[in-house]
Every structure is written in C-alpha cells, then in structure tokens.
Amino acid sequence: MKNIILIGFMGSGKTTVGKILAKNLNFNFIDTDELIEKNESMTIPKIFEIYGENYFRKCENKILNNLKNVNKCVISTGGGFPVYLKKINILKSLGIIFYLHANCETLLKRVKSSNRPLLKNFFNLYRTRLPYYKKISDFKIDTDYINPDKISLIIQEIYENCGR
C-alpha cells in the first residue's frame, strides 16, 4: 500500500489530521519534524538557533532517505519540506501527496502563539511556498472551515478511490 504524505504551510493541520488519518486507516504515523527533534535531541527552534536553517534542511533530507522503504504510513512533513528538498522525486515516489491548504489569515491565527523559528517571515514564506505545494501535490484539500476529522475522512475517501 502506498503511503499518504501531507504537505502544507505551518498551521495547516498536517500533524493533527495525520494522526487521525493514521488511526482511521490503521497506518503508522510519521511526523518528519518529530523525527528530526528525536534524532538531534533538541527542538526545532533550538536547531535553528544553534545550527541554522541550512543544517535543518540537511536533517530533512536525511529523514527523506530513511523513509524510502516505509509502507502503510501517513507522513506529515514540515512546512518547508517540499520547497527545499533536492529529491522531490523521492518524496513523490513514497505515496500520494495531499496539500492541506488554508488562507493566510487562518494559518496566522492558528500559529501566532507558537514558538516557530520562521514565524517572523510568515507572509513572505507563505507566498514563496504556495507554488511548490501546488506543483508537487496530487490533491489539494482546503482546511479553512473544515474540522480535522472531516479532512481526514475526505483524504481517506480520495485515497481509497485512487486504488492505493
């Protein structure tokens, strides 16, 4: 069975939806940011502070290489994952890619109280990353006015109709 990969901007619901979806499908759930934090034994904000963004992107590429042989997983990626990866084809080969989209105002409302290292460049990042999400995804799901359970059901239905 192919994996389900969730991409989208910070606050789009990738982790929340991914956990629900994995449970509903009886799949494993993988959050690339959580894997990086575990591998590096520090939080992402700390990684950015100590080593910088380039180091973090190298960590993402390592994670991608480690995911080449996984099956029956819902993979939630970091917001910059599809933008900075040199190996987009690998990501696409892992499974069906769903872009969780929300408008800028919704996203900002969801993340404004968080400790995300790139929050200060929010609007610029949003505009820059949008074309990448659209280009790489197989399906786009608007998440502005839909709760995570419903989003999960929409993705599950599409996935099951794709013949897995």
Steps between C-alpha positions, in 0.01 A plus 500: 500500500620846419558754771311823547718809515365823644658829396402858569592815682547518876161483669324323213422199720747243369583346837147512642338360186783251451452342840126463448547363150763248608274375777201468264702308240701299753820649353811614682535875548831672426559868568827609337547789743461265797754260346749783458451612860551143619810444282657830602389481866373858489203704387478648153524857633821399680638338181435824311657706778816290531557364149278707269248420231745335257588237760131439565436448126783243492326320786180494292686344208641230730150424625375472141770247417399295805136492385564338161383156611204580726149380418155557646602830660355845523796735474462856624775723363635829624374809318822548304552134418380509137662836433858429597531134416741415225330165461136583427470183290572290809224676691260443211600133479409446865127534440210728428563862596222708652546874532310635801421858405368783712493871435766716654273651768387157622856372518626804688218467751593135559876556550538850642553380856748228403877499524572436132839621380378637166189676630657845461509452120148355489347690206807481281540128565133439428521671160827326416392148596150500348611419143712208623211346692275527196762359265596194702160394635264247351200644683423830672271507803374834631510495880368846587150405612521124542590322822788250508271195522317601182828580320624154595186339356535697176861387459412141587225494237729641231775257599270200485363610161853532359546126522774548758 
